[in-house]
Amino acid sequence: MGPTELPLFALREDEQFILCRDTRPSRPSSKHVVRLAIAILLMMSVAGVGQTFRGGIRGFVTDQSGAVVPASSVTAVKVTMNATYKTVSSSAGEFEFANLPLGSYNVTIAATGFNGEKVENVPVTAGTTYTLPITLSVATAGTTVEVRADALALDSGTDTQATTMPEVIVQTLPNSGRDFSQMLAQTPGFAGFSTNGGAGLASLNGTRSNSVNWQIEGADNNDLWWNILAVNQGDVTSIAGVVLPIDAIESFSFVSAGSTELGRNPGGTANVTIKSGTNTLHGTAYYFNHNEFFQHTNPFTGVKAETRNQHYGFSVGGPLGIHSLGVS
């Protein structure tokens, strides 16, 4: 018997000898356990690579004659946090910043023998890549050309059909209950909320009312039983139990078509991006009053249905100041 073979046993039955093999399971070795754990982690990491909830900036650098400018130094700085990202253009003059946190960026390009160029307020939105064509001029004494991103033609590098609501819309949009799931009503293809399901159950693009893939910062936010959103899920009376406040949201995006990286549900993918903070002390305060006094009288009944709804609160944020850990 070899070192990996199982022992054989001879059993007597009805005057016949039967040769059988021991099928008792053997305990896995520690090596096998470690290998299995590594394989599972690798599978999980590969599955997570395709989920895109951030955005990016890509572009190409040329001179005034149209020739490419390789080895250009490209720097992107997030306006609100001064977070810096750097890269160098390739031999074809191309550069790309992938998987950037959402927000506005100032992009600076520098190359030997050319004037520097700075593009301000380049928008990075969820699921899209902003294409930034750069044309450098021959160097003069210490000259830097500054332009704004809104002066450039927006040429997205993807064919994704997405709706993105920036912070100013998220915070000021009329919203009963201050529930982010109601923002689905502002997206193309919206066909209404389910009568008894609340805002978490909405029909989009002709699909069933529980066919939206919900995410928070790209992480799964789906109830595995009901297949609706988990955070901010409506209870049995369809009143949203708000767990994630509007004040914590930087943007809301909905990708309805064109992205093979998302999937899961056919209705589209709704993603909420959380505010990343700033280096200054800041805060908000709000008070919303929904009262029948401001409503029109029902022309069929001649009365106003009593509606009394008040929402108030505040939020405060600021820098952590843990400089020893590299957190400002």
N, C-alpha and C positions, 0 to 999 in steps of 0.2 A: 504494500500500500504506500503510495507516494505521500509526501508531506501535506498535500492539499486535498487528498481523498478522504471520504468519510468511511468509517469502519463498516465491515460487512458482518452480518449475523446469520447463522443457520438455525431455522426454526422447524420443528417437526409438527406436521399436521396431516392426519389421516395416513399415517405410515409413509408420508412423502416429505422429503426435505425441500424446503423452500428457501432460496437464497434471496435475502432482501437487504436493502441499504438503509442505514440510519438517516432519517430525514429531520431529526431534531435541529432546530435553528441554532447556529453558533453566534456568540456575541460579537458584534462588530468591533474591530480594533480602533484604537484612538486615531490612527492615521485615516481610516475610512470616515470617521466622524468629522475630522478636520476638513477633509477633501469635500465632503458633502456640504458643509457649512460655507466653504469658499465658493462652491458652485452656485449655491442659492444666492449669495451676495452678488455674484457676478450677474446672474439673471435679473436680479432686482435693479442693479445699476444700469443694465442695458435697457430695461423697460422704461426707466425714468429719463433716459437721455432724450427721447423723442418729445417729451412734454414741454412745449414752449409757452411760457406765460410772461416772458419778458420781451424785449425788443432788441434792435441792433442798428448799427450805422455802417454802411459800406460805401466805398467810393473809389475814384481813380484820380490820379494826379498827372496832369499834362502841362506842357509849356504853351506859349501863345501860338506856336506853330502846329500844335497837336501832337507833338512827340511826347512819349511817356517820360515821367520823371521817377526813376527807381530810387530806393533807399531814402525816401523822404520821411522825416520824423513827424508822426501824427499823434496828437494828444487830445483826448476828450475829457473835459472836466464837468462833472455834474454841478449845476448852478447852485442848488440849495445846500449841498454838503461839501463842496470842494473836493469830492472824491475824484481821483485822477486815474485815467487809463491810457496806456501808451502802446503804440505799435509802429511798424515801419512798412512802407509801401514795398510791394514785391518788384521783381524785375519787369513786370508788366504795368507797374504803376498803381496796382490795386491795393486797397487796405480794407480791413473789416474789424469792427468791434461787435462780437456776438454776445448774446445773453446779458445785455446791460439792464440794470435797474431802470424802471420807467421814470421819465422826467425830461427836463430840458438840459441840453449840454452845449458848452462852448468848445468848438473843435478848432485846434490850431495846427497848421501845416508849415513845416520849415524844411528847406533843402538848400544845400550849398550852391551858391551862385544865383539864388532867386530870392525875391522878396517874400517874406512870410505872409501867410493869410490866416485870418481868424474869422470863423463863421459862428455867429451867436445864436443861441436859442434853437438848436436843432432838436426837434421833438422825437422822443423815443416812446412808442406806444406798444401795447401788448400784441404780440403775434405778427408784427410787421418790421420791416427793415427799411430805414430811410437811406435813399441813394443820394450821395453827395458828390457831384462833379466839381473838381478843383482845377483851376487854371492859374499857374504861377507866372509872374512876370520877371524879367531879368532884374537882378538886384541893383538897387540904388542905395544910397547911404541910410542904413537903418530904417527902412520903410516896411510897415506891416499893413496890409490891406484888410479892412474889416467890413464884413457884410452880415446881413441877417438871413437866417434860414428861410424866412417867408418870402424873400426876394428871389429864391431859387425855385426851379420847377421841381415839384415833388414827384419822384419816380420810384415807386415802391419796387423792391426787388422780389416781391412775392405776389402770387395771385390770390392771396387770401382775402375773402370778403369779411371784413370786420367792422364793428361799430365800437368806438372808444369814447367814453365820457370822461373828460378830465375832472380834476378836483372841483373847479368852480361850478360845474354843472351838477356834480354829485351832491355838493353841499346846498345848493339853492333850488334844486328841482323839487316841486311840490310832491310830498311823499307822506302818505298817511301811515303813521306808525314808525316813520324813519326806518324803513326796512329796505335794504339794498335789492332784494329780489324783485321789487316792484319796477326796477329800472328796465326790466325786460320789455315793458310796454313801449319803450322808446326805440326799439330795434326793428329793422325791416323784417317782414314776415310774421310779426306778432299777430295772433288771432284771438287773443283774449285769455283771461284767467279762468280756471275751472270754478264752477259755481260754488262747490263745497270744499274746494281744496286750498283756497288762499293763493297768495302770490307765488308760492313755491311750485304750484301746478299751473303751467302755462303752455299753450299750444303755439308752436312756431314752425313755419315752413311746412304746414300740413301734417305734422306729426302728432302723436298722442301727447296729452298734457303732462306726462311724466317722462318726456324724452330729452330733457336738457341735461347736459353734463356740467355739474357745478364744481367750481374750483376756487380755492383761496390761495393766492400766490403759487398757482400751479399744482397745489396739493389737493387730493380728492376731498370733496365736500358733499358726497352723495350718501343718502340713506340707503343701505344695501337691501332693506326690506321693502320700502315704498318706492325706491328709485327717484326720490326727490331730494332737495338740498337738506343737509343735516343741520348745519348752523343756520339760525333764523327760520327754522321749520315751524309752520303753523300747527297749532294744536287742534283738538277735535272741534273747537268752535271757529276755526279758521282765523284766529287772531294771532298775528305773528309774535312769537316770543323772541324778541330781538336780543341776540347775544352779541353780535358784532355791530357796534354803533356806526352810524354814518360818519362821525367825526374821525374815525380811525381809518377811513378809506381814502386812498389817493386817486384811484381811477376804477372804472367799471368797464369791462370790455366783453363783447359777445362776438364770437367767430361762428358764422353760419355756414360757410362753404369755403372750399379750396385748401384746407389744411389737413394733410394726411397724418400729421404728427399728433393730433388730438383724438378725435373719434370718441369711442365708448357709447355715446347716445346719438341718434340720428338728427335730433332737433338742433344741435349746435352746442357750443361750449361757452358758458358764462364764467368769467374769471374776475375776482376781486383782488386788487392790489392794495396792500396795507401801506400806510405812510411810513417812510423810512426814517423820519426825524430830521432835524436840522441842527446847526451849531448855535442857535439862538433860542432864548426862552420865548415861548409862544403859547397861545391858548385860544379857546373859543367859548362862547356862551350863546344859548339860543332859547327861544320861547315860541312855541307854535300853538295857536288856538283855533280849533275848528268848532264853530258855533252856528246854530241854525239862524241866528240873527243875520248872518252874511249870505244866506241862501235865498234863492227864489222860492216863492210860494208854488206849490204843486198845482198846476192849472186844473187838474182833474178832481182833486180833493179840497182845494181851497185852503189848505193848512200847510204848515211847515213841520216836518218830522223833527222831533227833538234830537239834536246831535251835540253832545258835549265831549270834546276831546282836547286834552292839553298835554303838550310835551315840552319839557324844559330840562336843562342841564348845562354842564360845562365840561371842558377838558383842558388840561395843562400839560405841556411837554417842554423838553429842553435837553441840552447835552448831558451825557452821563459823567463826563470828566474823568474817566478811568484811563489816564494817559499811560500808565504802566503796562496796560494791556493793549495799547494801540487804539483805544476807543476815545474819540474826542467828544 
